[in-house]
């Protein structure tokens, strides 16, 4: 059935419940007697709901904190990167705590507020990690979480539609690069989520791609099949027929919304997991939630399992307010300890990026997203979009993934310094259990010149501190640090879930550096399109000057992972390889928080893949005697 009201949920029984972002009001409690089997939340939650409801003999309820926002042009129309940010209709707009190693800066952590989570507001880049990054998860003690299974479950999530290489709209593209996506040689699955190359490519983006090749960077041999090393023209999550964003809601919910065994309640805010003791382990009996901002609390009961999927920023808070976590954290917020797990809210890892922006030379034949700042140009391109033409048909598609040695001549020095620091810290017992093993793998990634750092190009202005000038066009090269050594924390600061948790990524705690090579801007044919560097500007040339600019110029990529890591319990793990929370009988976690060691790719493809594998684990568990 379609979206439902609270009255359609109260006093009804369901087999599976899939829950939303954590909020709470403790004034009154009215129990809605829902006999459920599962409870979940977020981008991954709709994947699970779709897969579990394939069995018509079970009923599924989704509790999602966001609004439906169905059919919203600001979500569906491509090429509107960041326009949803800070809009309370679409963005939770979290902030980190002031960062100790970044001049006290608080960084924005944007997260989607619509049904389908952040997949409704991301930049649509479909990138897949290197094979080794995923195999590292199994090396850390997670049997079955390896590249072979990753590829298997990725293919369940996505369908790739190839471009017609003879069509006029592929002119200006590197045909040799596009050939690597040949569907017969590189099949990418038959799942509900559509991915494709955008119809339009900016002339300046095509020149940047040529410049990368002229710098000696090879074409990536297999971007979505385990080896993204090199430069490639990326896929976007876009419907090639409708020319609209495809995301968790449009792909996994809309096609099945008429299933009689599926109900979705939006504006439903999860408070905590209701539990009882059982056979030496904690047993979940339900989920407490409120609806529409009202103070009344309701409880959805479960016969089987609760599955937490509020994302890496909120899932730890749900567990902590349920009495599962570090005893010192729970004591501070006045929540009795039910399961002591020191890994809850720890091991937080995040990607960081910074942009270098140049002004586009006047008179050159190209367009950039900067044109959309002009109301007349925006209206013109909206009309063109309705004919499947114009700027809104483009995307961010140029990506380079290489080793740290390919990005900087200082890679060996960085490696030796980090190796010495880690050895000293281990000697002084500074690390929690399991972290030293993660660092050993990260050092190995640098030493063995494995793919890690990233470059992307943005046909437009995307940097700080200087703002864009009216009437000007710009081009930005973005450098990203994907294998960050810094480890942060996310913890509740109050027993009131209306208070956001404290989010502290510990940015720049390890001096690995974010490397954004300017050389590509000076390489033909891209250099022919550019004039002056705007940010950081030519006045930033020495290492010391750049080091002072980096904290101001960098930002989060909003790929937070690791806050409920899938690791053995003795290594500070929170969930096992079946995604079950240690010390509980029937609580699982399914979202990016379970990632034990971050990977070199944007996160959405991996979120869908994790959810698909989790759905199979849950199904197998339900059928096992």
N, C-alpha and C positions, 0 to 999 in steps of 0.2 A: 504494500500500500504506500501512498505518498507520505509526505511529512505529516506528522500527527500532532494533536494537542495533548496537553497534560492529562485531560480527562480521559483520553483514549489510552493512556498509559496506566493511570492509577487503578489499582485493584485488578490488574491483568497479570497473567502469567506468561513468562517468556523463557525460552531455553538459554538464550545467550543475550547478555547486555553489553553494549559497547559505549563507554562513558566519555565525558568531555573535560575541559580544562577546569582546574581546581579553583573553586571559590567557596565561601562558607558564610553562613549566618546561623548563630546559635540560639536565636530567640525562642523558637518553638520547634517541635518536631512532630510531623504527621507522617506516619509510615504508609507508603503506598505498597501494598502487599503484592510484590512482583516476584514470582518464583522463577529466577533466572538461572542460567548456567554460566554465562561469561559476562565480564564487563571490561570495556576498552575505551580508547579515545585517539583523535588526531588524524593526520594524513594516512598513517598506517592502519588506523582503525576501520576506515571504510573498505580497505582491501580485505581485512579479516571478515568484516560483516558480509561482504560480497561472497567470499569463498565459503563461509559457514552456512549461509542461507541457500547455497546450492542444493542442500539436502532439504526437501520440502517437508520432512517430518519434524524439523526443528523450527522454533521461532526465534527471531533475533530482534533485539531492541538496541538502537544506537542512541546514546546520550551525548550530544555534542554541544560544547559551550558557545560555539559561534552561531552566526545567523546564516540562513541559507544563501543569501546573496546570489541566487540563481539568475542567470541571464545578464549579469552586470557587465556592461561594456568595459569598465575599468579592469575587470578580471579577464574577460574573454579576448579582447582585442590585443594582439601582440604589439610589441614596440613601445610599451608604456612603462618602461623600467623605473621603479621607485615611486611612481605617482600614487600608489596606494599607501606608501609609508607615512606614518603619523596621522593618517585618516582613521578616526576611531571606529568607523564602520568596517574597516578591513584589517587593521593592524593593532596588536596588543601593545606595541611600542615599549618594550622593556628597556631598561638601562642597567649597565653593570655598575658595581660600586666604583668609586674613584680608584684609578689604578696607580699603585705605589711606584711602579717603574715607568710611568708615562705621564709624569707631571700632574698627577691627580685627575686625569681626564676620565670622564664617564662615557663609555661607548654605547651606541644604540644597538640593541638587539631586536630587530624586527621579527615578528611572527604573525602568521595569518590568522584572522579572526572569523573566517568564513567556514562553512561546511566544507571539509577537505583540507583545512589547515593551511600551512605555508605554501603548499603546492599551488594555491590560488594567487600568490603574489610574488613568487620567485622570478628569477631572470630567465627561466625556461631552458637553461643549458643542460643538455643531456650528455653527461660525461661519465665514464665508467672507470673504476680504479685499475691499476696494474694487477696482474695475477698475483704477484708476490705479496702485495699489501693484504689481500684477502686470505691467502694461505698463512700469513702471520697470525691470524686469529686462531687457527687450529694449532699452530705451534705453541700458543699460550695456554693450551689445555681445553679447547672447545671442539670436541670431535664432531665432524660433519659440517663445520663452518669453514669451507675451503673454496677454492676457485671453481672446482668442478660443479659443486652444488650451486654456487653463486650464478654461474652461467645458466644452469638448468632453471632456476627460479626467476632469473631475469627474463628468460624467454617466455615465461608465463605472464609477465606483466605488460609486455610491450609489443607493438606491431610497427615495423618500419616500412614506410612507403618510399621507394627510391625516386629520385628525380629522373625525368626524361632528359638524357644528356644531349639530345638533338634539339630540344626546345629553345626558343629565343631567350627565355628568361634564365638560362644557364650561361649565357654569354658573360665573359669576364671571370668565370670561375675556373679553377684549375681542374681540368677534366681528369688528369691522372689521379689527383686526390679523390675526386668523386668516385672513381672506379673502384676504390677500395670498399665502397659500400654496396657493390654489386650484390643483389639479394641472393643470387645463386651461390656465390662464394662465401658470403658473410650473412647468413640468415640471422634475423634478430628476434624471432618469436612471433607469436600470434595472440598476444595479450590484448586487454581492453584499452590500454593507453597508447595513443598514436604519437609517433615521433617521425620527423621528416626534416629535410633541409628547408629553410625558409625560401619562398619564391624569389625574393629580392636580395641582392647583395649590393652594398654601397661600393662605388668605384674605388673609394679610398681604402676600404677593407680588402678589396682584391689586390691593390697595390701593396698593402702591408703583408699580405700572404706571400707575394712575390719577393718582398724584401727579406722575409724570414728564409726563404729558399736561397736567396743570394748571399745570406750570411753563413750558409753551409748547414743549416738545420734540415735534417732529412724529413721526408713525409712519414707520418706515423703509419706503421704497417697494419695495425689492428686496433683502432681506438676503442671499440666496444667489445673486444675479444682478448683482453688481457695484456696488450702491449700498445699503450698510447704514446710511447716515446717519439717525440718529434712534433711536427706541426700538422694540424688537420682542420678541416672545415666541419664544425660540430653539428650534430643534430639538435633540434629544439623540440620540446613537447608541444606540438602544434598539429591540428587536424589539417591534412593537406587538401581536403575538399571544402571544408567550411572556413578554413583560414582563421581558426580561433584556438586559443589556449586549450590544451587538454590537461586535466588535473584530476586529483583523486575523486572529487565529486562527479565531474562530468564523465569520467571513464568507468568508475566502479559503482557509483550509485544511480545515476540517471538511467542507464539501460535496464536496471533491475528494480526500479522504484515501485513497480506495480506488483512485485512479489507479495503475495498475501501473508507470507511468514516473516516479512521484514517491516519494521517500524522505525522511524527516525524522529527523535525529539531534539530540536535545536534550542538554544538558549537554556540548556540544562547544565548546571555547574556542579561538578563533583566536589564533595567535601572531603571524604575519607572512606576507607574500607572498614566495614563492620566485621569484627572477627570474634572467634571464640577459641578456647583451648581444645586440642584434640589429639590424643595419642602422641604427646610429646612435641607436637608441632602446632603452629597457629593455623586455624582454618577460617577462611573467609566465608561469611554468610550473606554479605550484601554490600551495596554501595550507597552511601548517603549523598544526596544531592538536593539542590534547590532549582527553582525554575523562574526564568524571566526577571531575575533580580529581586524577587520577593523573599522575605525572611523565612518563610515556612520551609522546613526540611522534610524530605521524603526518603524512603529507603527502598531500593530495588534489591530483592533477595536472589540468591543464587543457589542452585543445586549442584553446580560443578565448580566453575572457576571464575575468578576475577582476573581480567587482563588489563593492566595499566598501560596506556599508550598516549600520555599527555605530552610527549616530547621531552627532550633532554633537559629543558628548563623547568618543567612543572612536575614530571613524574617523581623526582626525588621528594618533593614536598608532599605529594599524596602519600608516599610510604611513611615519611616522617610523622605526619599528622595521624597516621594509623598505628603509630608505635613501633615502626620498623626503621632502625637506623643507628647512628652513633649515640651511645648513652650520654655523652657530654652535650651533644646538640639537643637531644630530647629533654634532658634535664633543664636546659636553659629556657625552653619554650613550655615547660610544664606538662609534657606528654609522657605518660608512663611507658616504660620500655617493655615491649612484648617480644620483639626479636632484636637482639643486638647484632647489628651489621655495620662494621666500621667503614665499608666501602660506599654506603649510600651518600650521594652527593659529592663524592670525591672523584679523582682521576678525570676531571673535566678537561677536554681538549677542544680547541677551536682553530679554524683557519683565519688568517689575517691577510689583508691586501692593501696595497696603496697604488695610487695612480699618478702617472706623469703625463701632463697634458700640453699639447702644442696647438697653436693657432693654425687653422687652414688658410693657405694662401688665397687671397681674393682673386676671383676670375677663373679658378680651376673648375673643371667640370665634375662636380661631385655633390652629394647631399650628405647631411648628417642629422642626427636626432635634434640638434640645436635649432633647426628650422621650426620645430613644433612649439618653441617658446613664443613664436609669433602667431597671434590668433588667426590671421588670414591664412597663413601657411597651414596651420593645424586644420582649419576647415577644408582647405583644398585637399589635403591628404586624407581626410575622412571621406570625402566624396570618392577619391581614388580607391580607398580601401574597399568601399562598397562595390567596386568593379575588380577587386583582387589586384590592385596596383598600389604603388606609392610606398611611403616610408613605413607605414604600419605593417607591411608585408615582410619587413626585414627582421633580423635578429642578431644576437651576439654569437658569432660563429667561429672566429679565428682563435684557436687555442694551441699553445705550445706546452708540452710537458717534457722536462728533461731532468738530468741529475743536477745536484748542487754544483758539481765541478763544471758543468756546462754554463752555469749562470755567473760564477765568480772565480777568479784566480786565487781567492783566499779560502777555497773549500778545504784544503788540507790543513790550514792553520785553524779553521773553525772546528774541524774534526778533532784535532789534537787537543785544543783547548777544552772542548766539551767532554772529551774522553777523560782528561785529567780532573775536571770538575766533578764528574760523576764518580770516578774512583775515590776521590777525597770524601765526597758525601757518603758513599757506601761505607768507607772506613769509619766515619763518624756517626753511622746509624741514623742518617737523616731521612731515609726513605721508608714509606710503609711497605708491607709485604707485597712482593710482586712487581714493584715499580722498576727495580734494577733490571729485571729481565726485559721489561718493555724498552728500557733505555739501551740495552745491549742490541736489541733488534734495530732500534733507530740509528745507532752508531753504525751498524752493519749496512744499513741502507745508504748512508753517506759513503762509507769506505768502499763499498762495492759498486758505487756509482749507479744506484737504482733511481728510477724516476721519482721525483718528488716535487720540486718547485714548479710553478705554473706561470705562464704569461697568457693574457687575453687582450684583445683589442676592442675598444669601444668607440664607434663612430659618433663622438659627442663629448661633452664636458663631464668629467667624473673625477674630480680631485679637489684638494684644498691646499692653501687657505684662500687664494685669490678667487673671486667669483667670475663668471663669464660676463663678457661685455655684450650689450644689445647689438644684434645684427651680425655678430661674428659666428663662425663655425669652428669646431675644435675636433681634435682626435686625441684619444687617451690610450696609453698602454698601461695595463694593470699587471703588477707582479704579485704573486700570492705565495705565502708560506703554508704548506700543507702538512708537513710532518713537524709540528711544533713540539718542542721539548717541555714547554711550560705546562704545568698541571694546576688547574683551578678547582674551585668548589662551588656548589650550589646548595644552600641550606635554608630551611625555614627559620624565620626569626621570631615567629609568634605562633600561638596555637590558633590564631584567626587566619584562615586561608585567604581572606580578602587582602591581607598583607602579602605582597609579592616576596618570594624568597630572595635572599642575598646572593647575587650572581657575581662571582669574582673569578675571571679567567686567568689571573696572574700574568697578564701580558708582559712580555719582555723580561720575564724572570730569568730566562736563559738567552744568552746573546748569540742566537743563530743568525738573526738578521733577515729582513725581507728584501729580496733583490729584484730590482726592476730595471733591466738594461735599457739605457737610453740609445744604444747603438742602432737599434732598428729604425729609430726616427731619422737617423742620418744615412740610411741605406737606400739606394735607388731600388725601385721607382717611388717608394713612399716619400722620400726626402723632397721630391719635386712638388709635392702637394702641401708642404709645411713651411712655416716661417719660424716664429719665435716660440720658445718654451715658456709657458705661462706658470705652471706649477711643477716642481717647486720653484723653477726659474734659474737662470744662469748664475745667480748670486749664491746658489747652493752647489758648490763644486767639490769642496774638500770632504774627507770622511767625517770630520767633526761637524761640519755644517749640515751634512745630510743626516747624521745621527740625531741632531737637534730637531730636524724637520720631521723625521719618520713618525714619532708618536702623534704629531698633529695631522700628518697626512694619511695615516693608516686607518683602517676600519675593519670591522668584523665581516666575514662572509656569511654569517648566520648558518654555519654548519656544525653547531655545537654537538659534541658526542661524549660518551664515556661516563656520564654521571651515575649510571647504574650498571657498571661494567659486567659483561659476561666473562667471568674468570672463575677458576677454582676458589672456593671459599677461603682457603689458606693464603691465597694471593690477593686478598681484599675484594674478591668478587661479590656481586650482589645476586646475580642469576646464574644458573648452570646452563649447559649447552641446550637444554630443552626450554630455556627462558623462564624457568620457575625460580621464584625468589627463595633463597636459602632459609630454612627454618619454617617454611609454610607448606601446607599441603596443596594449595590450589590458587596461588597468586602468580601470574606471569607478567612479564613486561615485554612489550613489542613496540619499539621505536628506536631512534638513533642513540638513546642513552645507553643501550646495551653494548655498543661498539667498544671493544677493549683497547684498540689502538687505531688511531685515525689513519685515513687513506688519502691518496693523491687523486682527488676528483671532487667535483661538486656532489652534493649529498643526495639529491632526490632519487636517482636511479637506485642507489643502495638502500634507501628507505623502502621503496617498493619491493626490492628483492628480499630484504629482511622480512617484510610482512608476508610475502608469498611463501617463504620457507616456514615462517611461524605458523601460518594457516595449515600447512601440511602437518606440522608437528602436533597441532591441536587436534586435527582430524584423526591422526593416527592414535593419539592418546585416548580419544573418545571411543574408538572402535576396539582398542586393546582390552581383553578381559582382565 
